[in-house]
Amino acid sequence: MVVVEGRAPIWRYGMALHHLHGSPAAAIAFYDPKLGAVVVATHSREWTVGQVVEITLPQTDATQV
């Protein structure tokens, strides 16, 4: 599964989905801080569209750009 996260306009998320859809990833999810990773596309029976997956994002150093 590929999880896309971060602040971006909706068209950017659409572009990410378009590029990732042909990837070998079993599923693509967009991260929502209130819900978790929400599956938006899948080619696997392991995942369903709309499924919310609890994940822990890696901590980033605020001084890094």
JOPE-V615576 format. One record per helix or strand of 3 or more residues. SS is the DSSP state (h for helix, s for strand). FROM is the first residue (numbers start at 1). TO is the last residue. If there is no record, write none. Layout:
# JOPE-V615576
ss=SS from=FROM to=TO
ss=SS from=FROM to=TO
This chain:
# JOPE-V615576
ss=s from=2 to=4
ss=h from=10 to=20
ss=s from=27 to=32
ss=s from=36 to=42
